[in-house]
Structure formats: C-alpha cells, structure tokens
Amino acid sequence: MERIWIKHYEAGVPEDLHALDKTVVEFLDASAAQWPDRPAVTFKGKTLTYAQLKDAVDRFATALSRLGVQKDTRVALWLPNLPQMVISFFATLKLGAQVVNTNPLYVEREIEHQFNDANVTVVVTLDYLWWNKLRAIKAKTQVQQVIVTSIPDFLPFPLNLLAPLKLKKTQQWVKVPAEPGVHFFKDLLAQTPPTPPKVELPLDHVAVLQYTGGTTGVSKGAMLTHRNISVNAQQAKAWFPILQEGKETLLACLPYFHVFGMTVSMIWPILTGNHIVLAPNPRDIPDLVKSITKYRVTIFPALPALFVAINNFPGIDKLDVTSIKGCFSGSAPLPIEVLERFEKLTGGRITEGFGLTETSPVTHVNPLFGLRKPGSVGIPVPGTDMKIVDIDTGLTELAVGEEGELCLKGPQVMAGYWNKPEETAKMLRDGWVYTGDLARVDEDGFTYIVGRKKDMIIAGGYNIYPDEIDGILFMHPAVLEAATIGVPDEKRGETVKSFVVLKPGTQATPEEIIAHCKHELAPYKVPRSIEFLEALPKSAMMKILRKDLREREIAKKA
C-alpha cells in the first residue's frame, strides 16, 4: 500500500532509510574508537568501557578461533544478560560464525532439539543451574567445545568473592570439572591476546539463528543476516532522533536470547555508543528500580508487565525516576491506565511497537513525541512496507479499515528458516512476510492487531505455541485429547490453560498433569490450570476448535 504513514513521522526521522553497509561488529569497533572511555556495559557495579569491551571481544574471538570456531560454525549462547553474553555475541560474529541464542529456561528436551537442528558444536554457558542440563544431553548432540562462565567473573570486589558462597548455599551452583573440551571463560580472556583473524563478513551472510516456534510446535531457526540485524538497529536509531549518541543510559532487562532484547537492548545502544546497564533477572523489580535511580537510566525498553510492576512498587512515588526519557513497549497490549501512571511517575514517554522474530524484530512503532494512538502498534519504521491481505488466499490487498492478514517487507526481513524450505515458502512470498497476525490499518497508516491467525499465546512477553504443549500432554498415559489456549491475565497479558479429555477407565488430577508438563517444558510454557472435559469441541473435519474454548473462557469472565 502507499506509505500514507510517512506524514506522521517526527521531525528528523527520514522518509526512507539510507542504511550504512556495516556489520554490527563494525559498529562496536567504531564506538570503541569514538568513545573509548565511555561506559559500555555495567553489571552489578562493575563497568567495562567501550575500549575494554572491544578488547574483551577481540580476546574471546581469538580464543574461539583457536578452539576451531570459523565461518559458519554454530555457537550456542546459553546465558542471561551478563557482560559475557555481550562479549560472546560480538566475538562469534567477528569470526563469521553464527550465534544460536538459547533460552536459559529451556529444559533438556528443548535444548537437545535446538542444538541438533542447528548443528551446534560450541556452547557458551553458565555454571549456575545449567551445567548439569548440558551434561545430561551433550552426548546426544554434536557439541565438542563448552566454555563455562560464572556470575562472579564480572563482579566487582568483594562481590566476586561473596557470590560463590551465596550460590553454594542455594545448592544450585556446581563446580565444573576441568576435562577435555571444557574451557573457562575467565581463563580464556586472561590467557589470550586480542589478535583475532580478519574475516570477511558479507552483509547477506547469516549472523544469527534465532529460534521461534511454529504452528506445528516445531521450533524453527530464523536466519537473520548481518544486514538484517544491522539495518534494524539503524532503523531504531533513525526512529528516535531525540536520543543522543554517547549520552544515553539504557536498562537492559529484556533477555538477550530474545530477538527484542538482542536488537533493541544490545545492538542499538552499542551502535549509538550508549551505556548499557544489565539486569539479568527482569522479575527482580527492586533491582530494576534501584538501577533506574542509581544510574539515571534514560531509555527503558520493557514489557507491559514490567510497567505494571514498577507502577505498583512500594514507595515508588517517593523515588526519583524522572531521568527516563523514552520507554518502548512490545509483545503484548499496554493498558492506557498503565501508560498514564508510568508517564506521570517518570515524565517520560512510552511508545508501543510491533515486530516478530522473522523481522529482526522491529517493524512498527508509535512516534515517541508525535501523534500516538493508544491501542495501535504504530506505523512502519523507515524502509518498511506493509499491506493487509485477505486471509483465504493472501492475494487480494484490502482497503483501509478492512481486517485481514498483516504482511511486511523490508531490509530487516529474514533470509528464511534454517533447513526448512517448505516453512520458508509459507512465510515468505515475493519478499513479503506473511505474519499470521490479523490487523487493520486506519486512514493515517496506524496499525491495529485485532487477532492472530495462529493460535500463539503471549504470556509475560514469551511466545508460547499450544501445539507443543498439547504434544506433551498427549505423552501422559491418562490423556486422550488435549487443547491449549491463552486466557486473559492481568499480570501476564495471557496465561496458559489446557483442556484435557481422559482415556476411559483412567484417572488423573490437574496437579499430576501440571507436574508432568513441568518435567518436559520451560516454566513459562507450563499450563497454569487444567480443566477436564467429556469431549473437546470439533469442526466437521474433526479439527479441535480452540476458538470455541477461548470464547467460553471469555464468557465466564464477562
């Protein structure tokens, strides 16, 4: 469709994007050259300047190279938001290898599938909690080299000495044995010079395999190229001209293993030479509030649930959180009363946006200080096109105001799914991403998401695919049929509920079914409630009608 939304771009936002043909690795090098003494990353009081960050990246890239990492090696980064994650990300890309972001909440079954699908041979992970998981599945994968880091590795004195004692008391910390194929992050940095090999990085070469679920529940790796992630960070920079290079402080509580956190909370601030304050646990609201006040945070990308939590934090009215200029909300609708309360507290502005894994992810954002339409996901960022098509064939473009499937095109669109040509063909058609989201566009070009063609559940900012959960439910010996849906939830946006039909002559309790799911699924995917039914609603073609189940749940709450 015609770019009718351009008239609502704020002053300073270009009508089209003239992106620099540079990789994100080159952005880091440029920021280190321009702002060598500027704080780059802070974690629990310890700060790395841009010069120090570049030095650590170069040392780790050299170490990876010596361990056999080269162009097209897949390196899994199985870490929370730590300095080690930032270092590992840029070091991996510097060698032309591919980052495989791995969710720290995944259970062994999910990790094994992802590592084997991507043919991961190198893993960077944390001793805390995850070493035992990796040890349990390593022999079933192609993993050859494991680099283990620890939270205290980048803590200031005396926290670096006290933290291991605290972790041991929780009985979740394990001492990783020194054995062939196991290396220690801290030692590699200390013992390796910053002399990585020079590797040519074509912009259309794959940089990241970002895994996302599918309608069948099978996890797929979206191939994001160096161009995709570079351009998307540049689109974010272009969208917010009021934010100054080298002078802002961003609180990174969005997890880096998620594409939203990766681009908006890591790549974008490094592109602009700004200060990142790392928050590895987004559920630790006291820590988030303390970081905002202590470091005078100016940029706060977050999810609606976090804005709600901060609004209701005890004593928040007495704290000075007025340093915040801009907040960017995504993944779920933001209630207007939450927006208004947070803006009153901070004096900053929240702008809602939209994106998906396959688009690196940002495609839409409301203007920060221009026309903003609550309830909409905003307008396309520079260089992005969109159209609304009929949901039956996807061929007929619909008029303004009509509801259909949202399709997107732009330089941030993925190259396709890893080793899944059929899935790629369904999602990408003539350069357009068929999002599966039902939407309408108003006369100003603002987009409203009205539903989902897919049955994806978004709970607490996480994408959850009901078919995967149903597959796990079917593994229970007493389950005959199952259907999972998302039901409205004030805190999480949606929460997971499963309906189960038991086999004749068997018995089970909701608690038993939930316990079974906990063993097989990451915690955020586990159903919060189970309801037993005599039968599930089905169509004439015997397809389970999740829509009917959702409507029934909504009617209950009415």
N, C-alpha and C positions, 0 to 999 in steps of 0.2 A: 504494500500500500504506500501511498505518498507519505513522506515524512512530515505529517501535519504537526508533530510534536515539537519540531525544532523551534517554533516561535516561543516556546516556554523554557528554552534553555536560559540559564542565568548568564549575566554578563561575564565574559571571559571564557565561557565554555564554547569550544569550536563546533561548528555545524557538522564537520566531518573530522575524523581522526587521521592525522598525518603522523603515524607511529614511527618511532625510531627503529631501525632494523638492528636492534641489540638484544642480546640474551639477558636474562636476569643475573647471570654471573657477571656480565659486563657492568650491570647497574651497581652491584656490590663493589666492584673494583673502582668504579667512578666515584661512588660515595666515599670510599676509603681515601681516595686521592683528594677529594674536595674538603671533606670534614674528618681528617684523621683522628682528631682529639674529641670529636663529638660522641657522646654516649650512643652506642648502637643497641645493646641488649643489657637489661638489668634483670637479675634473678635473686630475690631474697637479699637485696642489699649489695650484691656483687655486680659490678658493671664492666662490660667489655666495650672499649671504644671501637670506632669503625676500623682503625688501624689494627687493633688487637683481634677483631673478628676476622678480618681478611687474613691475618697471619695464621689464625687457628684453622680457617678453611683451607688455606694452602698446605698447611702441615697435614691435615687429615686427608686431603686429596692425594698427597704424596704417599701417605701410609696405605690408603686404599689401593693405589696403583701398585704398590709393592706386594699387596696381597692378591693381585691378579685382576682387580677391577679395571675394566677398559670400556670402550664404546659398546653399548648395548648390553652390558652386564646389568642384571636387575638387582637392585639393592633395596631391601625392605627396611623402612624406618618405622620401628615399633616403639614409639616414645611419646610421652606427653610434651607439653610446652616447656621445654628446657633449652638452655643455650646449646646443648649437644644436638638437639633437633635442628636448629638453625644451621649450625656448622655442618652437620651431616648432609643436609639438603643441598646446600650450595657446593659442597665438596663433591658429592655424587654427580651433580650436573656438570661440574667443571671437567670431569673426565669423559663426558659424553655417555655416561651410564644413565639408566632410568631409575628414578625414585618410585618405589611402590609404598605408598602411605598405608600404614596398617593401624587399625583401630585398637587401642590398648584394651578395650573392653571385650574384644572377641575371645571366644572360648576356643579350645584346641581344634575342634572340628572346622570352625570357620577359618582359622589361621592356616590349617593344613590345605584347605581348598584354595585359598588365595595364593599361598606360596607356590603350590604346584601349578596352578593356572598360569601364573606369571613366570614360572621357572626361576624363582628367586634362588640365588646362590650365596648371597651375602646378607646378613641381618645385623642391624644395629639396634640394640635393645637395652633394657634396664634390668639390673639385678633384682630390684624391688618388685616382687609379685610375679614377674614374667619369665624369669629364667626357668622355673620348673615347668611352665607351659611349653616353652620352646624345647626343652629337653625331652618332653613326652612325645613330641611329634617330629623331631628333627630327622630321625631315621626314615620317616615316610616321605621326606621331601628331598630336594636337590641341594639343600643348604650345605655349603662347605666351610664357610668362614662366619664366625659370630664375633661381633665386637660388643663388649658389655661395658656399660657405663653405670654410674651410681649418682644418686641425687647429690651427695656431698662433694662430688668432683668440682662443682662450680659454686659452692657456697663459701661465703667469707669466713674468716676466723672469728670466733670459735665455733660457729655453727657447723663447719665442716667436720669438727671433731665430735660434737654432741649428737649430730643427726644419726650416725650409725647406731649409737647406743639406744636412741629413741626407737629406731626402726626395729632393732632386735627385740625390744620389749613387746612389740606388736606381733612377733612371730611371723612376720611377712617378709622379712629380709633374709636373703640367703647369701652365703659366701660362695661365689662362683669359683670352682676349681680351675687351676691352671692346667690346661691339657691341649693337645694338638687341635688346631682350628679355632681356639678360643683366645681372644685378644682383649686387652683392656684399653678403653678409650683414652683415659688419662695418660697411660704409659705411651701410647702411640703419639700423642701430641708432644709429650716431653722429649721423646727419643728421635723424632723425625724432623728433618729440615723443611722449610717452606719452599720446596722446589718441585711443584707438580709438573708433569709433562704437559706440553702445549698440545691441545686437542682442538681440531676444528669443530665448531658447533653449528651446523646448518640450522637455520631457523625452523625449517619444516621437519626436523628430526624429532622423534618422540622424547620428551623430557620426563613426563610423569605418567605412570599408570595409576589412575585414580579410580578405585573400585566403587561401584554403585550396584545396588540391587536391581532386579528386573521384574517384570510382571510374572515371570515363572518362578521367581525366588532365586534364580541362579545369579550369583554375583558376576558382574562384568567389569572389565578394566577399560575405562575411557582413556584413549590415547591422546593426551594433551601435549602438544608440541611446544618447543621453545618459543615459537611465535605466539601461540595461544596464550600462554601464561604471561609473556612479556607485554603483549598488547592489552590484556585485561587489566594489568596493573597500571598501564599508561591511560587506559580509559578511566580508571578510578581517579588518577591524578588529574586528568582533564576535567572531570566532573566537579571537583571541589577546588576551584582556583583560590578560594579564600584561605585554604590551609597552606601554610608556608613551608617551603623546603628547609630542612635543617633546623626547624624551630618548634616542631610539634612533639608531643609525647602520647603514644598510643598504648592503651592497655590491651594486651593480647590474652583474652580469656577464651576466645573461640579456639577450639582444638585445632592444631596444625595438621592433624591427619585428615581433617575435613577440608574440602576444597574452599569453602568460605573463609575459614581461618587461614589456610595456606596463602591465598591471594591477597585478601584484604588486611590481614593482621601480620603477615610476614613479608611478602614480596613488595607490596605497595609502600610501606614505610621505609624499607631499605632502598627502593628506587628513589625516594624523596629525601633520603638522609635523615630520617627522623628517628626518635628514641622509642624503642620497644620495651615496655615493662611486662615481663612474662608472668602469667598467672596459670599454673599448671592444673589447678582444680577450680573450674568455674562454679562449683557448688559451694565453695568456701566464700560466702558473701562477706563476712568480716574482713577477710584478706583483700577482697576486691575493693571494698570501701576504704580500707587502710591505704591501699596502693593509689587510689584516686587522690586522696588528700595528701599523702606523703610526697608523691612525685608530680603533683599538679597536672594530672592527666588531662589532655585536651581533646583526644579522639577516643571514642569508646564504641567499637563495633560489638554488638551483642544480640541476644535473642530476647523476645518478649518476656520470657520467664525471669530473666535477669533484671530487667527494668522493674518488674513487679516486686522482686525480692529486695532490690535496693530502695524502692519507694517505701517498703514496709520494714526496713531495717531499724531496730530500736535506736532512737536518738539521732536519726538521720537529719532531722530538722536543725539540730544544733551543730552539725558538722559543715565545714566549708567545702562544698563540691562544685563551686562556681567556676573552676578552671575549665570545665568541659565546654567545648565549642560545638562539636558535632558528634552525633551518635547515628549509627547505621543499623537498622533492624531488618532481619530477614528470617526465613524458614517457617514463619507462622504469622497469622494476623496479629496486629498490635491494637489492643482496645484503646479507644480515644481517651478514656479517663486515665489510663496508664501513661500515655504520651503526655497529657496535660500536666499530670502530677510530677513527672520526672523533669519536664521542661521548667516548671515552676521552681523546683528544687535547685536546678543547676544553672538556669539561664541559657542553657544550650539548646540545640535543636535536634530532634530525632527525624531521620528520613527513612522511610521504608523502601525496600527494594526487592528484586527478584533475580533468581538465577538458578542454574542447575549444573550438576557435575559436568555435563557434556558441553557446557559453555564457559568453563574455567573460573568462576561461575557467573559473573555479573552480566546481566543484560539490561535490566531496568532499575532506575532509582528515581524517587521523587526529588525535585530540586531542594537543596538544603535551605535556602532563604527565599526562593521564588515561590511560584504557585505550588501548593502542596494539597493533595486531595486524599484525606484520610479514607482508608478502605481500599485505595488503589495501590498497586506496586510501582506506580510512577510511569516514567516514559523511557524509551530506549536510550542508552548511552551512545555517544558519538561513534559512528561507524557500524551501528547495528540496525538491521531492518527487521520488520515483523509483519505478519499477516494473520488473519483469522480465517480458517477454512472450515468447510462442512465436515462433520465428524464421520460421515459414512464413507466418503471416497477420498477426502483430503485434497480434492482437486479444485473445488469451487471457492474462490475467495469471497468472503462475506462482507457486508456493508457495515459502516459504523453503527454500533449499538446491538448488532446481532451476535449471538453466542455461538462459539464454535471452538475448534482446537487452535491453540496458540502455536504458531510456527516462527522460528527465528533464524536469522542469517547474519554472519559477521566474522571477522578475523579471529574471534575468540572461540569459534566452534571447533570441537574436537576433530581429529583425523578419522575416528571410527572406534569401534570396540576391538580390543585385543583378541585376535584369533576367533572372531565371531562375525563373519561376513553377512550371515543372514540377519542377525540382530542389527548390524550396522545399516543394512539396506532398509530395514523397517524404520529406523530412527532418522537416517539422513536421506533426503531425496532432493536431488539437484542442488545440493548445498544448504538446504533448509533443514533445521532440526524440528522434527515433529514432537513437541514436548509431552503430549498426553494430557496437558492441562487445558481445561475448558475456561474460556475467557471471553471478555468483550472489551471493545475499545470505544471510548467516548469521543466527542467531537474535537477535543483537544489532544487526542492521542494518548491519554492516560489509560492504563490497562487495569482491568479488574479480573482477578481469578475467581471464577464462580463455582468451580468444582474440579474434580480430577477424573480424567478418563481412566486412568489406572486406579487401583484401589490402595495406593500408597498411603500409609499412616505417617503423620509427622507429630512425634511426641517429644517434647523438650528439645526441639531442634534437630532430632535424629530422624532420618528416613527409615521407615520400617515397612517391610513387604510381607503382607499377610500370607501369601502362598508359602513362604519359607516357614512361618510359624505353623501353618496347617500341616506341612510336611513333617514337622517334629511331633505335632500332636498325634498324627497317624501312626507314629512309631510306638506309641503307648499301647500295650496289649489289650486294653479295655475300650479303646476308641474305635468307633465305626466310621463316623464322619466328623468333620470339623470345619468351622468357618470363622475367620478372624476379621474384626473390623476396628476402626478407630472411633471412639466415642468422645464427645466434647469433654474437656477437662480444664478447669480454671487455671491451674498451675502449669500444666504441660502442653496446653493447646489441644491435644488429643491424648487419650490413653488407650492401651490395648485391651480389648475384650474378645474372648473366644467363646464360641458356642459349640457344644460337643454333644454328639449322639453316641451313647454307649452301645457296645455289642450286646445282644440278648444274653441274659444269664450272667453278665459281669457287673461288678460294682467298682466305683471309684469316687473319691471326694475331690472337690475343687483344689484342696491343698495338695493332694497327691499329683494331680495333673500339673499344677504350677511347679512343684518340686521337680517333676520330670523335665519341664521346659528350662528350668534354671540350670540343669546339668548340660543342656545342649545349645543354649542361646546366650548371647550377651545380655546383661541385666536389663538394658533399656528395651529389649525386644520381648521380654517375658510378659505374658498376659497378666494384667493386674486383677482380672476377675474372670471366672469361668461360669457359664450358665449351661445347664443340661437341658436339652430339648428332646422331645419324642422324635422329631424329624426336622430337617432344615428346609427352608423354602427353596423351591427349584422352578426353573422355567420348563417349557415344553420339551426343550432339548436336554433336560436334566442338568442344567447348569445352576449351581448354587447362586441364589440371588442375595448377595451381600447388601444390595440397596434396600431390600425389604427389612433386613435386620437393622440397618442404620436408621431407617425411618421409624421402626418400632422403638429404638432406644431414644430417639429424639422426642417421640410422642410421650414416653414415660416422664421426661423431664419438663414437658410443657405444663 
